[in-house]
Amino acid sequence: MSAEQKLTLGNEKEERLKKLALLKEAGINPYPATTKRDHEVAQFLSDFKKLSDKQTVVTVAGRLRSLRSHGNLTFANIEDASGVLQLAFSKKELGDESYKRFVKLIDISDFIEVTGTAFVTHREENSLMASSWNILSKAIAPVPDAWYGLKDEDERYRQRYLDLLLNPETREMFIKKALFWEVTRDFMKRHGFFEVETPTIETSTGGAEANPFKTHHDDFDLDVFLRISVGELWQKRLMAAGFEKVFEIGRVYRNEGSSQDHLQEFTNLEFYWAYANYDMGMKLVQELYQELALKVFAKTKFSTKGMEYDLAGDWARIDYREEVLSRTGIDVLKSTEAEMEAKLDELGVKYEGSNRERLTDTLWKYCRRTIAGPAFLVNHPKLVSPLSKAKPENTDLTERFQIIIAGSEVGNGFSELNDPLDQRERFELQQKLIDRGDKEAMMPDWEFVEMLEHGMPPTCGFGFGERLFAFMMDKSVRETTLFPLMRPKKESEGNKV
């Protein structure tokens, strides 16, 4: 915002504060707790003819979005969540004092309630003629579009309430996002899955490879972590407990960098399906994604980051090892770490650490970026899949699948490892990686191994996050998050009254 714009807003705010004081001096509460509203705008407009014929007195309420005075007559637009309505304020109808007070003390952005009757203007617009009005909330700062707009991306996220107010397309996006999760929940329940809630605070962060947020439990005097998956190891315990289909939609937290496709806090779905394998899981997930496309977006063809793809039909399968080999010449099962590092250096790809798991993952991420999809990535090496069941015909590979769209992974599932001895060995390997400083290695959960010793049926598990919605919208996940985390403004940067 320019210095001139700040000065303009400062002067406007000062004027509004004077009006606030005058309202109080007149014995008017500028912030009452109740309203007499009996009609939403949409209801008033839909019942307009009946209300007009009977000259029924109604009360509406909302935010003033425009004011246009013409001597003894003032027109205004009021907006609530259901729509926008034109109001007319006449000195003849209101009386001199009430009309004068409205014109002098009420501003655009104030919340008011207005009582009156339906009438049609000479321009044939269905409107409300006010017989009385009352202030509900005096806005001491103007909505910015009337002055300088809300253009800066950082400010749009920081003042999302203004972004939503000014941009109908932003509101529609979040209504669509709510539908996205509603369709997901309905799909899971229709297919017999039972919705559960699992802990968000854990003593170990099993179920994914990510750097967790750490905090302290004072009562137990115990360090704990915010979960990085939607209760994966807890939902598998439910498989052992006799449940056969469970799912959870919830928040997860990862103390990692921000980007177009990554946030530190986001919503995920995870489901677990007893007596099912990854082939069955792929079929169900393909059906789920296609239903989301049709019910939320009314289409199957999308464009994300300039890449076109169609979710209809059966999706291709891409072999992890073969794809990396064909694109880089590296065999992720046989090539040495030195060969992997040399190839990444040759390709100009940055990587962290020199352990084989991280090098393998980095090579794959280099390869995936040009794959439009939709496709199932299959045959992941065991090294990068510590919770997946090994393939019986090649135990170096696993029964895992990931959904690839627009060069990114937007879903991950597998036939769950239920061999307690194998799981213990893999956790021990992860612990060695942690001891060497790998922040993304999976934290072992030895009580989970104990559960497996009691027996868990064959199970398919799968999860995806809100990145899928962002991709379908062709926007960043930050843009499709209502209130993304922001650095706090310094006191000097904030608006002071």
N, C-alpha and C positions, 0 to 999 in steps of 0.2 A: 504494500500500500504506500502511495506517495505521501510526502509531508502535507501537500495540499488536501489530499483525501482525509488524512488523519485530523487536520484542522477542521474540515467541514463536518466530520462525524462528531468531533469534540463540541463544536458549537451546537449541533443538533441535539446532542445529549444534554447539554446545559439548558436548552430551551425546554426539553421534555421534563427535566427535573423541576423547572419552575411551574410547569403545568401540574405536575404531581403534587406540589405544595399547595397550589390553588384548589385542587380537588379536595385535599384534606381540610383546608380552611373552610370549604363549603360544607363540611360534615359528611363528605362522601368517602366511603372506604374504597380505595383503588384496587384492593386485593381481597374481595369477599370470598368466603369459602363455598358458597352455593350459587346455583343458577336455577332459574325457572324454565330453562329450555324444555320444550315438549315436542319439538320436531327437529330432526336433522335436516340439513339442506336437501339431500336427495329425497327424503320423505316428503318434504314440503313441495318440491317440484313435481314429484310423481302424483301427489294428491291435489295438484294446483287447481284444477277445474272444480272439483268438489268444494275445496276450501273457498274458492272465489265465489261460487254460486251462493254459498251459505254465509259468506262474509264472516267466516270463522276466525276468531282471534287466536293467533299462535305466537309462540316465542322461539326464536332461533338464537344460536350463539356461535361465535367463532372469531377468527382473527381478521381484522380489516386489512384488505390487500390494496384498496384504492379509494381515493376520495376526490370528488369533483363538485365544487360548489358553484352555484349559479344564483347568487343573491339570496332569495328566501327559500331556495330549494337546493339540497345537496344529495348527490347520488354516491353510493359507496358499494364496493364489493366485499362480501364477507365470505370466509372460507372455513369449512370444517373438514373432517376426514372424508366426508362423503361427497363434497363438491363445493361449487361457488354459486353464490346467490347475489343478485343485485338488490340493494335496499334504497329506499327514498326517504329522506328526512325533510319534512316541510315545516316551516315556521307556523303555518296555519294549523297543522295537525298537532305539533308538539307544544306550541306556545312559545312566547318570546324567550323566556328565561332558559328553558330546556334546550331550545334550538341554539341559542347563543352559546351555551355551555358546551354543547356538542361540537360546534364549529371551532370554538376557541381552544378547547382543552383535549380533544380527541385527535389522535394521530394514526397514520398508517402503522400497522403492526400491533396496535392495541387489541386486546380481546374484549368484546362487548357482547351483551345480549340485547336483542331487539324484539319488542312485542308489536304486532300490527296485523294487517290483513292483506290478503293477496290482491294484486291488481296488475293490469297489463299496461305498459308504457305506450306512448304513441308510436314507438318503434317496434311494438309488438313483442316486447321482452317480458317474460313472466317475472314479477318482482314482488317485494314486500313493502308496503307503505307503513312507516313506523308511527305508532301512537305513543310509544315510550321507549326509553333505552336505559341501559345501566352499564357501567364499566365493570369488567371482570378481572382485568389485569393490565396495568399501565406499563407499556414497554418503554423503558428509558433509553434504549439503544435502537436505532432504526435497523430494519432488515437491509442488508448491504446492497441488494440489487438496485435499489432506488438511488444509490449514491455512487458506488464504485464497483459493484459486482463482487463475485466470489470466484476468482479465477485461479488462484494459486492452489496447487494440489494439496500441499501440506495444510493449508487453512481449510480446505474442504473437508479433510479428514478430521482436523482438530475441532471444527465447528460443523460436524455432520448434521446437526439439527437444522442449520441454515441451508446446507446442501440439499437435504431432503425437502425442505420447505420451498426452495427456489426451483428445483429440478424434478419435475414429475417423472422423468425417465429413471431417476435414481430411486424414487419411491417404488416404482413398478418393478425395478430389479430386485429389491428386497422382498416385495410381495411374492415374486416368482421364486426367490430363494426359499421362502417359507414353504411354498408349494412343493419345491424340489424335495425337501425333507419329509413333507407330508406324504408324497407319493412313495418315497422310499419306505417309510414306516408301514404304510398300507400294503405295499408289495410284500414285505417280510411277514406281516401278520396273515395275509391271504395265503401264504405258502406255509403256514403252520408254525412260524417262529414265535417264541415267547420272549417278550421284551424284559430285560433285566437292568439293574444298576449295580455297578461294581466300584470299588474304591478309586478315588482320584489322588489320594495320598498313600504312598507305598513305601515299604522299607527297602525294596529293590525294584528297579524299573525293567521288568521283563517284558518281552513281546515286541521289541524293536531295537534298532541300533541308532541311538541318538544321545546327545548330551542333555541331561535332565536339569530341571530347576531343583535346587536343594534348599531345604528349610529345616527348622528344628521343632520337634514336638516337646514342649516344656514339661508336660505332665509325666511323660515317659522318659524324659531326658534322652531323647533319641533323635538322631538325624534321619530325616525322611525326604522323599522325592515326590514331585508332581508327576503323574503318570505320563508316559510317552506313547502309550497305546490305549485303546478303549477296552481295557480289562482283559487282554488276551489270555494271560495265564489264569485269571479268575474264571473266565467263561469256560476254559477247558476243564477246570475243576468241576464245573456244572455237568460236563459230559460224564465225568467219573461218578457224579452224584445221581445220574439216571435221567437227567434232561437230555433230549435228543436234538432240539432245535432252539437256539437262543440267539438274541442279538441285542446290541446296545448302540444308541446314537448319543454321543457325548463329546465333551471337550477334552483335548489332549494338549500337552505343553512340551515344547522343545527349546532348550536354551541355545539356539543356533542363529545364524545370520538371517537377515531379511532379504527377500528378493521378489521378483515378479511372481514366483511360484511357491514361496515359502513364508510362513509366519511362525511366531513363537507360540501362538495359541490359536487353535482352530477346532472345527467339529469333524468328527469321523464317525463312520458306521463300521462295526465289526459284527460278523455272524459266525456261528459254529454249528456244524451239522453232522451229527453222529451217523455212522454207517454210510457215509458218503466220501468219495475221493475227489481229487482235483479235477478230473474230467466232468464229474457231475456239477462241481462248483462252477466251472467255466460256462456250462450250459445255462445255469441259473443266473449267473452274473450278466451274461450277454442279454438275457431276457430282461433283467432289471434295467440295464443301461438303455435298452431300446424303449422300454416303457417310460423311463424318465424323459427321453428325447421327445416322445410323442405327446405325453400328458402335460409336460411343463413347457415345451417349446413348439409343439405341433409340427415337428419336422425331424428328419434323421440326418440331413446333410448340414455340416457345420464347417466353419472356417475359423481356425485358431492360429494366431501368430503367422498368418499367411499360408497355412497348410490346410488343404481341403481334405475332408474325410466324410464317409457315410456310415452311420452306425447300423444301417439295415443289413439283413442277410447274415451269413456265417462269416466269422472273422478268421483271418489267416493266423497261422502259428509260426513264430520265429524261434529258431533254436539259438540259445544264448551262446554256446561255444562256437557253433558254425558261423554265426553272425560276426562275432569278434574276429575269428580267424579269417573270414573272407575280406573284412574291411581293414584289418591291421597286420595280418600275417602272424598274429600271436595266438598260440593254443593255450587257453587259460588253465588247462590241466597239466600241460607238459612244459611250457616255456618257463625259464628261470625268472626270478625276480629281477635280475640284472637286465635280461632281455626286455622285460616289461617296462622297466624304467627307461631304457634306451629308446624304446618305441614311443613312449609318452613324451620324452624330450624331443624326439624327431618330429612328432606331431604338434609340438608346442603346447601341450596340455599340462596345466599345473596340477600337482598332486601333493598330498600330505602323507608323510610317513613312507616307509618302504616295506611294510608287511604285505604279504601276498594278498590278503583279503582286500585291503584298501586299493592296491594296484589293479586287481581284477575288476573291482567295482568301477574304478575310474576309466578303465578301458571300455567297459560296456557303456558308460554314460557318454563317452565320446561317440560311440557308434549309434546310439539311439536317437541322437538329436535330429537326424534327417528322416526318421521314420514317421510318416503321417498317420498310419494306422487306419482304422482300429485293428489291433493285432494282439494276440496272446504271446507273450514271451515265455518260453518254457525251457526245461532242462538246465536250470541254474546249477552251478557248482555247489557242492555241499558247504564249501568254505564260506560262501556268502549267504547261506540259508541255514542258520543254526537251529531253527525250529521245524524245518521241513523233513518229511519222510524221504529217505533215500530211494532211488529207483532200483528195483530188484535186479534189473539187467545190467546196471552200471552204478555201483554204490558211490561213485564220486559225484554223481548228479542227483538232483532231487525232483520230487513231484510238486513243483511250484509253478505258479503262473502269475504274470503281471500284465495289466492292461496298458498298452502303449497307444497314446494319442498325441499327435502334434509334437513328437520328439520327447515326450515325458511319460513318466509312469503315473497312472491315475487309478490304481487299484492293485492289490497284492493278496494272493491267496495260495494255499497249498494243502496237500494231504499232511495233516499234522503228525509230527513225530510223537509216537506213543511208546517207544522202546526206552525204558528208564536208564539202561546201561549206556545206550548210544547218546541219550540226552545229557547224561552226566559227563561223558567224554567231551561233548561239544561245549558245554558250559565251562569245563576246565580249560579248554582252548580259549574261550572268550575271556576268562579270568587272566590268562597269560597275556592276552592283548592289552587288557586294562592295566596290568602291572607294568607293561612297557610304555604306557602313556597314551594308548588309543582311546580318545574320548567318546568315540562312536561305537565301541564294542558293546555287546549286550551284557548287562549285569546278570550274573547267575542268580537263580532262585532255587535254592536247595530244597525248600519245602514243596516246590512244584515237582521236583524229581521224586520226592517221597510220595506225592499223590500218584505219579505214574507207576510207582512200584505196586500200588493197590489196584492198578488197571484202569485204562481209559480206552473206550472203543475206537475203532477207526473213525476219523473225523476230518472233515474239510472245514477250513477256516478262511475267511476273506475279510478284507477291509478296504474302504476308500474314504477320501476326505473331500472337503469342500472345494479342493482344487478342480474336481470334475465340473462342478457348477461354474467356476470361473472360466474354465476352458470352453464350456458350452456358450457362455456369454462373450467369449473372446475378450476377457478383461483380466487384470491381475487379481490375485487373491486379496491383495490389500484393498483394491477398489471394491470388491464384493464383500468386504467385512464392514459391518455397521460402524464399529468403533475400533479401528486398528490402534495398537499401542503407539503412543507418541511421546517424545521427550517433553517433559513439562516446560511450559513457558517460564522464563524468569519473571519475577514480580514486576520488573520494569517494563516487560513486554505486554503484560496483561492490561485489560481495561479497568480503570479505577473509577469508582463513583465519586 
